[in-house]
């Protein structure tokens, strides 16, 4: 059935001077649907889809319910993608997208919030269902981690300037480093200069370590695997405890030296590769409403 027929009640709010009973039932069903999809995060707040908030503001269930009653739904929000519903891929092209492209059209920087939600849907935050109706119970560790990174995506770089958030700047700086092969020291010096710019209370990361620590909360980390200097093998799985190459007998680690405390330092491999696991990245692509329709 066409979604516009199935949810035609969404934009049929009034019946004469009174609320349409079908619309009232539908609003209650929407609130229950949103509750069921946010419970695993240990929160009582959801995006408000009313015509004024346009899915850009978070509020308690009761406040969202009151806003929708007073203002109605934002235009063309046929699929509740901001509340956990997955938009089908075989859509009629005449139906306007109700994903992040639609709700964030006035706030380009808020696309970084979508990155956080994609990470949550892709399994980077192992949130367990808790008693979300009791505000006195704090969220579990994974839910708290999710809220911290979401807060970084929403927090402006400094008060009064919403063009960049703490997370958006960190991601762009990390991308800049990768694109131009920027040296560690150069990155740190650049952020130190940016940190001194007014206002002093800005949220520019102090150094590369701080930027990587923030971005790493999004998941998709790499795995370090030692290699033979001559490219014969990887020290991986059943071979991860070997200290010499099985083929050319080349030593895995560089010769260790005694430190000042007469103890040997941590062994350093001659060569190491960074492996990017494929499955978590595929899950992230399928979790994103933007990229999932293009995957066959």
Secondary structure, 3 states (H helix, E strand, C coil): CCHHHHCHHHHCCEECCEECHHHHHHHHHHHHHHHHHHHHHCCCEEECCECCCCCCCEEEHHHHHHHHHHHCECCCCCCCHHHCCCCCCCCCCCCCCCCHHHHCCCCHHHHHHHHHHHHHHCCCCCCCCCCCCCCCCCCCHHHHHHHHHHHHHHCEEECCEEEEEHHHHHHHHHHHHHHCCCCHHHHHHHHHHHHHCCCCCCCCCCCHHHHHHHHHHHCCCCEEEEECCCCCCECCHHHCCCCECCCCCCECECCCCECCCCCECCCCECEEEEECCHHHHHHHHHHCCCCHHHCC
